[in-house]
Amino acid sequence: MTFQVEITPIAEAQIEKAYCWYREQNPEFADRWFRGLMNTIATLQEKPRRSSFAVEHEIFSEEVRQLLCGKSKNLYRVLFVIRDATVHVLYVRHSAQAPLT
């Protein structure tokens, strides 16, 4: 089964903020980072349940899962839920950020 992937406005804003920050530091890296993130998110079309539950999953009424993207200091957590045949990307958070409360 192929899932549709939708990115919420909150997640889009978080991606944009991170991209802009990286772009100020290193435009070439920013473009690579963005492409890598979007390619990683696109993998949720196939088998999104392969991802583990996010540490925050207990504070939500739905099963919130996470997909990791990046390496070491540039590691991001893509938090999402699955509703029917659609994956909704809720948040994209740097791994150094505290868990949602």
C-alpha positions as CSV (number, residue, x, y, z in Angstrom):
1,M,0.0,0.0,0.0
2,T,1.3,3.5,-0.9
3,F,0.5,6.3,1.5
4,Q,0.0,9.9,0.7
5,V,2.3,12.2,2.7
6,E,1.1,15.6,3.9
7,I,3.3,18.1,5.7
8,T,1.4,20.4,8.1
9,P,2.0,24.1,8.1
10,I,3.8,23.9,11.4
11,A,6.3,21.3,10.0
12,E,6.7,23.4,6.9
13,A,7.6,26.4,9.0
14,Q,10.1,24.4,11.0
15,I,11.7,23.1,7.8
16,E,11.9,26.7,6.4
17,K,13.4,28.0,9.6
18,A,16.1,25.4,9.7
19,Y,16.8,25.8,6.0
20,C,17.2,29.5,6.3
21,W,19.6,29.1,9.2
22,Y,21.7,26.6,7.3
23,R,21.6,28.8,4.2
24,E,23.2,31.7,6.2
25,Q,26.0,29.4,7.3
26,N,26.6,27.4,4.2
27,P,24.2,27.6,1.1
28,E,25.5,24.4,-0.5
29,F,25.0,22.4,2.6
30,A,21.5,23.9,3.1
31,D,20.5,22.7,-0.3
32,R,21.9,19.2,0.3
33,W,20.2,19.1,3.8
34,F,16.8,20.1,2.3
35,R,16.9,17.6,-0.5
36,G,18.0,14.9,2.0
37,L,15.2,15.8,4.4
38,M,12.5,15.8,1.7
39,N,13.8,12.5,0.3
40,T,13.6,11.0,3.8
41,I,10.1,12.3,4.3
42,A,9.1,10.8,0.9
43,T,10.1,7.3,2.1
44,L,7.1,7.5,4.4
45,Q,5.0,6.7,1.3
46,E,6.1,3.0,1.8
47,K,5.8,1.3,5.2
48,P,5.6,4.3,7.6
49,R,4.9,1.9,10.4
50,R,8.5,0.7,10.3
51,S,9.3,3.9,12.3
52,S,9.4,3.7,16.1
53,F,7.2,5.6,18.4
54,A,8.4,9.1,19.3
55,V,9.2,9.7,23.0
56,E,6.2,12.1,23.0
57,H,3.7,9.5,21.8
58,E,2.1,9.2,25.2
59,I,1.0,12.8,25.4
60,F,-0.9,12.6,22.1
61,S,-4.2,10.9,21.5
62,E,-2.8,9.3,18.4
63,E,0.3,7.1,17.8
64,V,3.1,9.6,17.0
65,R,6.0,8.1,15.3
66,Q,9.4,9.5,14.4
67,L,11.7,9.1,11.5
68,L,15.3,10.2,11.9
69,C,17.1,12.2,9.3
70,G,20.7,13.3,9.2
71,K,23.8,12.6,11.1
72,S,25.4,13.6,14.4
73,K,24.9,17.3,15.0
74,N,22.5,17.7,12.1
75,L,20.1,15.0,13.2
76,Y,16.4,15.8,12.9
77,R,13.3,14.0,14.1
78,V,10.3,13.9,11.7
79,L,7.3,13.4,13.9
80,F,4.2,12.0,12.1
81,V,0.9,10.2,12.5
82,I,-0.8,7.8,10.2
83,R,-4.5,8.4,9.5
84,D,-6.1,5.9,7.1
85,A,-3.9,6.1,3.9
86,T,-2.3,9.4,4.8
87,V,0.9,10.2,6.7
88,H,0.7,13.6,8.4
89,V,4.1,15.1,9.2
90,L,3.4,17.1,12.3
91,Y,6.8,18.5,13.4
92,V,10.4,18.5,12.2
93,R,12.6,19.0,15.2
94,H,16.4,19.0,15.7
95,S,17.4,16.2,18.0
96,A,18.9,18.6,20.4
97,Q,15.5,20.2,21.1
98,A,13.7,19.1,24.2
99,P,10.8,16.7,23.7
100,L,7.4,18.2,23.2
101,T,5.3,18.6,26.3
